[in-house]
Amino acid sequence: MDEQIIIEMGKRIYSMRKELRLTQEEMAERADTTKQTISLAEKGKQELRAGYVVKIADALGVSTDYLLKGTRSDADHMTLDRRIRGLNNDQYDFLSDLIKKFIDLCTKSG
């Protein structure tokens, strides 16, 4: 695997783990691996076997496409859709308003 892909994947793993507020130990447990594997992967120091890429992606709730290439797939969109459907009405309305404001801000500055 290309060294740059390994480094960028490590950054995505780290970022997603932090976003989910998981320690490396918790992440390792979710992905059925070791803290050392997570640490080395996040630092871009270890190329992961395909099986570990799948386990880590599952543990983070993202697709392997996202981990490997940084591109969102239909699976990522479906995961987000499932999360949104789990919100109560007040949470949904809040998120909807937040998204509308974010899009408005992006279109004004773009």
C-alpha positions as CSV (number, residue, x, y, z in Angstrom):
1,M,0.0,0.0,0.0
2,D,1.2,3.5,-0.8
3,E,2.9,5.2,2.2
4,Q,0.7,8.4,1.8
5,I,-2.5,6.3,1.9
6,I,-1.3,4.7,5.1
7,I,-0.6,8.1,6.7
8,E,-3.9,9.7,5.6
9,M,-5.8,6.6,6.7
10,G,-4.2,7.0,10.1
11,K,-5.3,10.6,10.3
12,R,-8.8,9.6,9.5
13,I,-8.8,6.8,12.2
14,Y,-7.5,9.2,14.8
15,S,-10.0,11.9,13.9
16,M,-13.0,9.6,13.9
17,R,-11.9,8.0,17.2
18,K,-11.6,11.4,18.8
19,E,-14.9,12.5,17.4
20,L,-16.5,9.4,19.0
21,R,-14.6,10.2,22.2
22,L,-13.0,6.8,22.4
23,T,-9.6,5.9,23.9
24,Q,-7.2,3.8,21.9
25,E,-8.0,1.0,24.3
26,E,-11.8,1.3,23.7
27,M,-11.2,1.5,20.0
28,A,-9.0,-1.6,20.1
29,E,-11.7,-3.5,22.0
30,R,-14.4,-2.5,19.5
31,A,-12.2,-3.5,16.6
32,D,-11.0,-6.7,18.2
33,T,-7.4,-5.7,18.0
34,T,-4.7,-4.2,20.3
35,K,-4.0,-0.7,21.5
36,Q,-0.6,-0.9,19.8
37,T,-2.2,-1.7,16.4
38,I,-4.5,1.3,16.8
39,S,-1.6,3.5,17.9
40,L,0.7,2.5,15.0
41,A,-2.2,2.8,12.5
42,E,-3.1,6.3,13.6
43,K,0.6,7.4,13.3
44,G,0.8,5.9,9.8
45,K,3.5,3.5,11.0
46,Q,1.8,0.3,10.2
47,E,0.0,-1.0,7.1
48,L,-3.2,-2.7,8.2
49,R,-4.3,-6.0,6.8
50,A,-7.6,-5.9,5.0
51,G,-9.4,-7.6,7.9
52,Y,-8.3,-5.0,10.3
53,V,-9.3,-2.2,8.0
54,V,-12.8,-3.7,7.9
55,K,-13.0,-4.2,11.7
56,I,-11.8,-0.6,12.3
57,A,-14.2,0.8,9.8
58,D,-17.1,-1.1,11.4
59,A,-16.0,0.1,14.9
60,L,-16.0,3.7,13.7
61,G,-19.2,3.4,11.8
62,V,-17.7,4.4,8.4
63,S,-17.0,2.6,5.2
64,T,-13.7,1.1,4.2
65,D,-13.7,3.5,1.3
66,Y,-13.7,6.4,3.7
67,L,-10.8,5.0,5.7
68,L,-8.7,4.1,2.6
69,K,-9.5,7.0,0.3
70,G,-11.3,9.6,2.4
71,T,-14.4,9.5,0.1
72,R,-17.8,9.0,1.5
73,S,-19.8,6.1,0.0
74,D,-23.5,5.2,0.0
75,A,-22.8,3.1,3.1
76,D,-21.6,6.2,4.9
77,H,-24.7,8.1,3.9
78,M,-26.9,5.2,5.0
79,T,-25.2,5.1,8.4
80,L,-25.8,8.8,8.9
81,D,-29.4,8.4,7.8
82,R,-29.9,5.6,10.4
83,R,-28.4,7.9,13.1
84,I,-30.7,10.8,12.1
85,R,-33.7,8.5,12.1
86,G,-32.9,7.6,15.7
87,L,-33.4,11.3,16.9
88,N,-36.5,12.5,18.6
89,N,-38.5,15.3,17.0
90,D,-36.7,18.1,19.0
91,Q,-33.3,16.7,18.1
92,Y,-34.2,16.3,14.5
93,D,-35.5,19.9,14.3
94,F,-32.4,21.2,15.9
95,L,-30.1,19.2,13.5
96,S,-32.2,20.3,10.5
97,D,-31.9,24.0,11.5
98,L,-28.2,23.6,12.0
99,I,-27.7,21.9,8.6
100,K,-29.7,24.7,6.9
101,K,-27.6,27.4,8.5
102,F,-24.4,25.6,7.7
103,I,-25.4,25.2,4.0
104,D,-26.4,28.9,3.8
105,L,-23.1,29.9,5.3
106,C,-21.1,27.7,2.9
107,T,-23.0,29.0,-0.2
108,K,-22.5,32.6,0.9
109,S,-18.8,32.2,1.4
110,G,-18.3,30.0,-1.7
